[in-house]
Amino acid sequence: LDKGADVRTDISSVKAYATEMAYEVLDHAMQMYGAMGMTKELPLALMQAQMRTMRIYDGPTEVHKWVVARNLLGLKR
């Protein structure tokens, strides 16, 4: 960043990957616990709500995937 490099594609790639993987891990945990995963006794329901928000703010995951794809294909904005 300090050298003026364009890191938008890298940032979009990391954001899309991290949020999708975190959501997938959380989904597997909820599946493992079944209905118990939706109760207030476990923090999974709260985590799911927070994770859903993380996938949206700073741009939806789909937008970040478009940024990466556009760069890989060499397309201009």
N, CA, C and O atoms as a Tinker XYZ file with bonds, in Angstrom:
   308  protein
     1  N      0.808000   -1.196000    0.000000    73     2
     2  CA     0.000000    0.000000    0.000000    64     1     3
     3  C      0.849000    1.257000    0.000000    63     2     4     5
     4  O      0.546000    2.208000   -0.720000    81     3
     5  N      1.897000    1.273000    0.790000    73     3     6
     6  CA     2.731000    2.464000    0.888000    64     5     7
     7  C      3.472000    2.765000   -0.407000    63     6     8     9
     8  O      3.861000    3.909000   -0.646000    81     7
     9  N      3.671000    1.758000   -1.240000    73     7    10
    10  CA     4.401000    1.956000   -2.491000    64     9    11
    11  C      3.482000    2.355000   -3.638000    63    10    12    13
    12  O      3.931000    2.515000   -4.773000    81    11
    13  N      2.211000    2.512000   -3.345000    73    11    14
    14  CA     1.270000    2.945000   -4.370000    64    13    15
    15  C      0.750000    1.833000   -5.260000    63    14    16    17
    16  O      0.141000    2.102000   -6.295000    81    15
    17  N      0.980000    0.593000   -4.873000    73    15    18
    18  CA     0.507000   -0.528000   -5.679000    64    17    19
    19  C     -1.019000   -0.609000   -5.622000    63    18    20    21
    20  O     -1.638000   -0.271000   -4.614000    81    19
    21  N     -1.602000   -1.061000   -6.720000    73    19    22
    22  CA    -3.054000   -1.235000   -6.771000    64    21    23
    23  C     -3.392000   -2.587000   -6.142000    63    22    24    25
    24  O     -3.156000   -3.638000   -6.739000    81    23
    25  N     -3.933000   -2.546000   -4.962000    73    23    26
    26  CA    -4.228000   -3.776000   -4.220000    64    25    27
    27  C     -5.727000   -4.060000   -4.143000    63    26    28    29
    28  O     -6.159000   -4.911000   -3.365000    81    27
    29  N     -6.511000   -3.360000   -4.937000    73    27    30
    30  CA    -7.966000   -3.546000   -4.879000    64    29    31
    31  C     -8.377000   -4.988000   -5.157000    63    30    32    33
    32  O     -9.258000   -5.526000   -4.487000    81    31
    33  N     -7.740000   -5.610000   -6.142000    73    31    34
    34  CA    -8.079000   -6.990000   -6.471000    64    33    35
    35  C     -7.723000   -7.921000   -5.326000    63    34    36    37
    36  O     -8.496000   -8.817000   -4.988000    81    35
    37  N     -6.559000   -7.717000   -4.727000    73    35    38
    38  CA    -6.147000   -8.549000   -3.595000    64    37    39
    39  C     -7.105000   -8.388000   -2.420000    63    38    40    41
    40  O     -7.494000   -9.371000   -1.789000    81    39
    41  N     -7.476000   -7.164000   -2.135000    73    39    42
    42  CA    -8.390000   -6.902000   -1.024000    64    41    43
    43  C     -9.755000   -7.534000   -1.306000    63    42    44    45
    44  O    -10.351000   -8.142000   -0.417000    81    43
    45  N    -10.245000   -7.396000   -2.517000    73    43    46
    46  CA   -11.532000   -7.996000   -2.872000    64    45    47
    47  C    -11.475000   -9.514000   -2.777000    63    46    48    49
    48  O    -12.425000  -10.152000   -2.323000    81    47
    49  N    -10.367000  -10.083000   -3.205000    73    47    50
    50  CA   -10.200000  -11.530000   -3.137000    64    49    51
    51  C    -10.213000  -12.027000   -1.700000    63    50    52    53
    52  O    -10.882000  -13.010000   -1.382000    81    51
    53  N     -9.478000  -11.352000   -0.840000    73    51    54
    54  CA    -9.420000  -11.737000    0.573000    64    53    55
    55  C    -10.778000  -11.571000    1.232000    63    54    56    57
    56  O    -11.213000  -12.446000    1.980000    81    55
    57  N    -11.449000  -10.468000    0.968000    73    55    58
    58  CA   -12.753000  -10.211000    1.584000    64    57    59
    59  C    -13.763000  -11.271000    1.162000    63    58    60    61
    60  O    -14.494000  -11.798000    2.000000    81    59
    61  N    -13.810000  -11.584000   -0.116000    73    59    62
    62  CA   -14.758000  -12.583000   -0.605000    64    61    63
    63  C    -14.447000  -13.959000   -0.026000    63    62    64    65
    64  O    -15.349000  -14.657000    0.438000    81    63
    65  N    -13.190000  -14.346000   -0.052000    73    63    66
    66  CA   -12.807000  -15.671000    0.447000    64    65    67
    67  C    -13.050000  -15.800000    1.948000    63    66    68    69
    68  O    -13.631000  -16.787000    2.399000    81    67
    69  N    -12.613000  -14.820000    2.713000    73    67    70
    70  CA   -12.723000  -14.897000    4.176000    64    69    71
    71  C    -14.174000  -14.961000    4.636000    63    70    72    73
    72  O    -14.519000  -15.776000    5.492000    81    71
    73  N    -15.015000  -14.114000    4.078000    73    71    74
    74  CA   -16.408000  -14.114000    4.526000    64    73    75
    75  C    -17.151000  -15.364000    4.068000    63    74    76    77
    76  O    -17.986000  -15.885000    4.807000    81    75
    77  N    -16.867000  -15.851000    2.869000    73    75    78
    78  CA   -17.525000  -17.063000    2.392000    64    77    79
    79  C    -17.095000  -18.282000    3.205000    63    78    80    81
    80  O    -17.928000  -19.120000    3.550000    81    79
    81  N    -15.804000  -18.388000    3.513000    73    79    82
    82  CA   -15.326000  -19.521000    4.300000    64    81    83
    83  C    -15.847000  -19.467000    5.730000    63    82    84    85
    84  O    -16.221000  -20.497000    6.291000    81    83
    85  N    -15.875000  -18.291000    6.320000    73    83    86
    86  CA   -16.406000  -18.155000    7.683000    64    85    87
    87  C    -17.879000  -18.542000    7.712000    63    86    88    89
    88  O    -18.328000  -19.211000    8.642000    81    87
    89  N    -18.623000  -18.129000    6.707000    73    87    90
    90  CA   -20.043000  -18.474000    6.633000    64    89    91
    91  C    -20.219000  -19.982000    6.466000    63    90    92    93
    92  O    -21.110000  -20.577000    7.072000    81    91
    93  N    -19.378000  -20.593000    5.651000    73    91    94
    94  CA   -19.466000  -22.036000    5.436000    64    93    95
    95  C    -19.146000  -22.809000    6.717000    63    94    96    97
    96  O    -19.834000  -23.777000    7.041000    81    95
    97  N    -18.120000  -22.395000    7.438000    73    95    98
    98  CA   -17.768000  -23.040000    8.706000    64    97    99
    99  C    -18.917000  -22.909000    9.699000    63    98   100   101
   100  O    -19.277000  -23.875000   10.371000    81    99
   101  N    -19.483000  -21.724000    9.789000    73    99   102
   102  CA   -20.608000  -21.492000   10.693000    64   101   103
   103  C    -21.812000  -22.340000   10.292000    63   102   104   105
   104  O    -22.498000  -22.887000   11.155000    81   103
   105  N    -22.068000  -22.449000    9.013000    73   103   106
   106  CA   -23.176000  -23.265000    8.535000    64   105   107
   107  C    -22.977000  -24.729000    8.917000    63   106   108   109
   108  O    -23.928000  -25.400000    9.317000    81   107
   109  N    -21.753000  -25.227000    8.797000    73   107   110
   110  CA   -21.457000  -26.611000    9.189000    64   109   111
   111  C    -21.645000  -26.806000   10.695000    63   110   112   113
   112  O    -22.162000  -27.835000   11.130000    81   111
   113  N    -21.229000  -25.826000   11.480000    73   111   114
   114  CA   -21.401000  -25.910000   12.934000    64   113   115
   115  C    -22.880000  -25.950000   13.295000    63   114   116   117
   116  O    -23.296000  -26.736000   14.146000    81   115
   117  N    -23.668000  -25.106000   12.651000    73   115   118
   118  CA   -25.104000  -25.096000   12.926000    64   117   119
   119  C    -25.748000  -26.407000   12.493000    63   118   120   121
   120  O    -26.644000  -26.911000   13.169000    81   119
   121  N    -25.307000  -26.952000   11.392000    73   119   122
   122  CA   -25.828000  -28.235000   10.918000    64   121   123
   123  C    -25.490000  -29.338000   11.920000    63   122   124   125
   124  O    -26.311000  -30.216000   12.187000    81   123
   125  N    -24.297000  -29.286000   12.462000    73   123   126
   126  CA   -23.857000  -30.297000   13.413000    64   125   127
   127  C    -24.691000  -30.259000   14.700000    63   126   128   129
   128  O    -25.025000  -31.305000   15.257000    81   127
   129  N    -25.021000  -29.065000   15.163000    73   127   130
   130  CA   -25.796000  -28.924000   16.390000    64   129   131
   131  C    -27.304000  -29.028000   16.163000    63   130   132   133
   132  O    -28.063000  -29.150000   17.124000    81   131
   133  N    -27.735000  -28.981000   14.934000    73   131   134
   134  CA   -29.156000  -29.100000   14.635000    64   133   135
   135  C    -29.950000  -27.945000   15.221000    63   134   136   137
   136  O    -29.495000  -26.801000   15.213000    81   135
   137  N    -31.139000  -28.249000   15.729000    73   135   138
   138  CA   -32.012000  -27.213000   16.287000    64   137   139
   139  C    -31.360000  -26.501000   17.468000    63   138   140   141
   140  O    -31.652000  -25.334000   17.730000    81   139
   141  N    -30.485000  -27.196000   18.176000    73   139   142
   142  CA   -29.797000  -26.589000   19.320000    64   141   143
   143  C    -28.951000  -25.390000   18.866000    63   142   144   145
   144  O    -28.743000  -24.453000   19.636000    81   143
   145  N    -28.468000  -25.418000   17.630000    73   143   146
   146  CA   -27.662000  -24.325000   17.102000    64   145   147
   147  C    -28.429000  -23.029000   16.934000    63   146   148   149
   148  O    -27.827000  -21.962000   16.813000    81   147
   149  N    -29.750000  -23.109000   16.925000    73   147   150
   150  CA   -30.584000  -21.917000   16.752000    64   149   151
   151  C    -31.035000  -21.308000   18.073000    63   150   152   153
   152  O    -31.687000  -20.264000   18.083000    81   151
   153  N    -30.698000  -21.946000   19.177000    73   151   154
   154  CA   -31.131000  -21.446000   20.483000    64   153   155
   155  C    -30.152000  -20.417000   21.030000    63   154   156   157
   156  O    -29.055000  -20.241000   20.499000    81   155
   157  N    -30.558000  -19.749000   22.087000    73   155   158
   158  CA   -29.689000  -18.765000   22.728000    64   157   159
   159  C    -28.665000  -19.417000   23.650000    63   158   160   161
   160  O    -27.795000  -18.736000   24.192000    81   159
   161  N    -28.762000  -20.731000   23.831000    73   159   162
   162  CA   -27.807000  -21.443000   24.676000    64   161   163
   163  C    -26.438000  -21.537000   24.012000    63   162   164   165
   164  O    -25.417000  -21.652000   24.691000    81   163
   165  N    -26.423000  -21.488000   22.712000    73   163   166
   166  CA   -25.173000  -21.488000   21.952000    64   165   167
   167  C    -25.064000  -20.160000   21.204000    63   166   168   169
   168  O    -26.083000  -19.571000   20.840000    81   167
   169  N    -23.854000  -19.690000   20.974000    73   167   170
   170  CA   -23.694000  -18.395000   20.302000    64   169   171
   171  C    -23.848000  -18.449000   18.781000    63   170   172   173
   172  O    -23.627000  -17.445000   18.104000    81   171
   173  N    -24.218000  -19.596000   18.243000    73   171   174
   174  CA   -24.230000  -19.757000   16.787000    64   173   175
   175  C    -25.250000  -18.874000   16.081000    63   174   176   177
   176  O    -24.962000  -18.344000   15.007000    81   175
   177  N    -26.430000  -18.706000   16.657000    73   175   178
   178  CA   -27.453000  -17.869000   16.017000    64   177   179
   179  C    -26.989000  -16.418000   15.932000    63   178   180   181
   180  O    -27.191000  -15.758000   14.913000    81   179
   181  N    -26.372000  -15.926000   16.994000    73   179   182
   182  CA   -25.834000  -14.565000   16.979000    64   181   183
   183  C    -24.701000  -14.450000   15.965000    63   182   184   185
   184  O    -24.617000  -13.470000   15.225000    81   183
   185  N    -23.837000  -15.451000   15.938000    73   183   186
   186  CA   -22.734000  -15.452000   14.970000    64   185   187
   187  C    -23.261000  -15.442000   13.540000    63   186   188   189
   188  O    -22.691000  -14.785000   12.669000    81   187
   189  N    -24.348000  -16.170000   13.299000    73   187   190
   190  CA   -24.915000  -16.206000   11.951000    64   189   191
   191  C    -25.417000  -14.830000   11.534000    63   190   192   193
   192  O    -25.206000  -14.404000   10.398000    81   191
   193  N    -26.074000  -14.145000   12.440000    73   191   194
   194  CA   -26.563000  -12.797000   12.129000    64   193   195
   195  C    -25.397000  -11.854000   11.851000    63   194   196   197
   196  O    -25.454000  -11.050000   10.920000    81   195
   197  N    -24.348000  -11.950000   12.650000    73   195   198
   198  CA   -23.174000  -11.099000   12.448000    64   197   199
   199  C    -22.462000  -11.455000   11.149000    63   198   200   201
   200  O    -22.001000  -10.570000   10.428000    81   199
   201  N    -22.371000  -12.746000   10.850000    73   199   202
   202  CA   -21.691000  -13.188000    9.638000    64   201   203
   203  C    -22.446000  -12.730000    8.402000    63   202   204   205
   204  O    -21.833000  -12.355000    7.402000    81   203
   205  N    -23.761000  -12.756000    8.462000    73   203   206
   206  CA   -24.567000  -12.300000    7.326000    64   205   207
   207  C    -24.282000  -10.834000    7.028000    63   206   208   209
   208  O    -24.178000  -10.426000    5.872000    81   207
   209  N    -24.157000  -10.056000    8.090000    73   207   210
   210  CA   -23.844000   -8.638000    7.936000    64   209   211
   211  C    -22.454000   -8.457000    7.336000    63   210   212   213
   212  O    -22.252000   -7.585000    6.492000    81   211
   213  N    -21.498000   -9.270000    7.764000    73   211   214
   214  CA   -20.126000   -9.155000    7.255000    64   213   215
   215  C    -20.052000   -9.432000    5.760000    63   214   216   217
   216  O    -19.196000   -8.885000    5.064000    81   215
   217  N    -20.954000  -10.286000    5.267000    73   215   218
   218  CA   -20.956000  -10.596000    3.843000    64   217   219
   219  C    -21.507000   -9.450000    3.011000    63   218   220   221
   220  O    -21.351000   -9.439000    1.790000    81   219
   221  N    -22.153000   -8.480000    3.662000    73   219   222
   222  CA   -22.783000   -7.381000    2.937000    64   221   223
   223  C    -22.001000   -6.076000    3.043000    63   222   224   225
   224  O    -21.795000   -5.399000    2.036000    81   223
   225  N    -21.560000   -5.712000    4.257000    73   223   226
   226  CA   -20.920000   -4.402000    4.359000    64   225   227
   227  C    -19.577000   -4.402000    3.653000    63   226   228   229
   228  O    -18.955000   -5.448000    3.466000    81   227
   229  N    -19.149000   -3.243000    3.272000    73   227   230
   230  CA   -17.969000   -3.046000    2.429000    64   229   231
   231  C    -18.177000   -3.677000    1.055000    63   230   232   233
   232  O    -17.216000   -4.065000    0.391000    81   231
   233  N    -19.413000   -3.775000    0.643000    73   231   234
   234  CA   -19.743000   -4.324000   -0.662000    64   233   235
   235  C    -20.077000   -5.801000   -0.570000    63   234   236   237
   236  O    -19.367000   -6.560000    0.090000    81   235
   237  N    -21.146000   -6.212000   -1.224000    73   235   238
   238  CA   -21.516000   -7.622000   -1.204000    64   237   239
   239  C    -20.422000   -8.494000   -1.814000    63   238   240   241
   240  O    -19.614000   -8.026000   -2.616000    81   239
   241  N    -20.410000   -9.734000   -1.433000    73   239   242
   242  CA   -19.409000  -10.675000   -1.928000    64   241   243
   243  C    -19.406000  -10.731000   -3.452000    63   242   244   245
   244  O    -18.347000  -10.841000   -4.070000    81   243
   245  N    -20.588000  -10.655000   -4.058000    73   243   246
   246  CA   -20.670000  -10.727000   -5.522000    64   245   247
   247  C    -19.900000   -9.587000   -6.183000    63   246   248   249
   248  O    -19.252000   -9.789000   -7.210000    81   247
   249  N    -19.967000   -8.405000   -5.608000    73   247   250
   250  CA   -19.235000   -7.258000   -6.162000    64   249   251
   251  C    -17.736000   -7.518000   -6.090000    63   250   252   253
   252  O    -17.007000   -7.219000   -7.036000    81   251
   253  N    -17.279000   -8.065000   -4.988000    73   251   254
   254  CA   -15.853000   -8.358000   -4.849000    64   253   255
   255  C    -15.418000   -9.446000   -5.834000    63   254   256   257
   256  O    -14.304000   -9.400000   -6.355000    81   255
   257  N    -16.279000  -10.410000   -6.085000    73   255   258
   258  CA   -15.967000  -11.442000   -7.084000    64   257   259
   259  C    -15.880000  -10.824000   -8.475000    63   258   260   261
   260  O    -15.033000  -11.219000   -9.276000    81   259
   261  N    -16.751000   -9.855000   -8.769000    73   259   262
   262  CA   -16.690000   -9.161000  -10.062000    64   261   263
   263  C    -15.374000   -8.412000  -10.214000    63   262   264   265
   264  O    -14.772000   -8.427000  -11.287000    81   263
   265  N    -14.927000   -7.762000   -9.156000    73   263   266
   266  CA   -13.660000   -7.018000   -9.193000    64   265   267
   267  C    -12.517000   -7.968000   -9.532000    63   266   268   269
   268  O    -11.678000   -7.660000  -10.377000    81   267
   269  N    -12.487000   -9.119000   -8.875000    73   267   270
   270  CA   -11.428000  -10.102000   -9.117000    64   269   271
   271  C    -11.520000  -10.638000  -10.539000    63   270   272   273
   272  O    -10.507000  -10.718000  -11.235000    81   271
   273  N    -12.712000  -11.005000  -10.978000    73   271   274
   274  CA   -12.889000  -11.550000  -12.324000    64   273   275
   275  C    -12.496000  -10.539000  -13.393000    63   274   276   277
   276  O    -11.828000  -10.885000  -14.367000    81   275
   277  N    -12.910000   -9.298000  -13.210000    73   275   278
   278  CA   -12.573000   -8.242000  -14.170000    64   277   279
   279  C    -11.062000   -8.087000  -14.291000    63   278   280   281
   280  O    -10.537000   -7.911000  -15.391000    81   279
   281  N    -10.370000   -8.153000  -13.167000    73   279   282
   282  CA    -8.917000   -8.019000  -13.191000    64   281   283
   283  C     -8.268000   -9.228000  -13.858000    63   282   284   285
   284  O     -7.343000   -9.073000  -14.655000    81   283
   285  N     -8.744000  -10.424000  -13.539000    73   283   286
   286  CA    -8.166000  -11.633000  -14.126000    64   285   287
   287  C     -8.382000  -11.695000  -15.633000    63   286   288   289
   288  O     -7.540000  -12.211000  -16.368000    81   287
   289  N     -9.513000  -11.167000  -16.088000    73   287   290
   290  CA    -9.811000  -11.165000  -17.518000    64   289   291
   291  C     -9.210000   -9.967000  -18.245000    63   290   292   293
   292  O     -9.281000   -9.874000  -19.470000    81   291
   293  N     -8.623000   -9.056000  -17.486000    73   291   294
   294  CA    -8.001000   -7.881000  -18.082000    64   293   295
   295  C     -8.993000   -6.869000  -18.618000    63   294   296   297
   296  O     -8.670000   -6.104000  -19.526000    81   295
   297  N    -10.185000   -6.856000  -18.071000    73   295   298
   298  CA   -11.210000   -5.920000  -18.528000    64   297   299
   299  C    -11.065000   -4.583000  -17.818000    63   298   300   301
   300  O    -10.717000   -4.522000  -16.639000    81   299
   301  N    -11.333000   -3.538000  -18.537000    73   299   302
   302  CA   -11.291000   -2.194000  -17.954000    64   301   303
   303  C    -12.624000   -1.900000  -17.305000    63   302   304   305
   304  O    -13.631000   -2.541000  -17.606000    81   303
   305  N    -12.622000   -0.927000  -16.414000    73   303   306
   306  CA   -13.864000   -0.529000  -15.746000    64   305   307
   307  C    -14.772000    0.176000  -16.700000    63   306   308
   308  O    -15.868000    0.587000  -16.319000    81   307
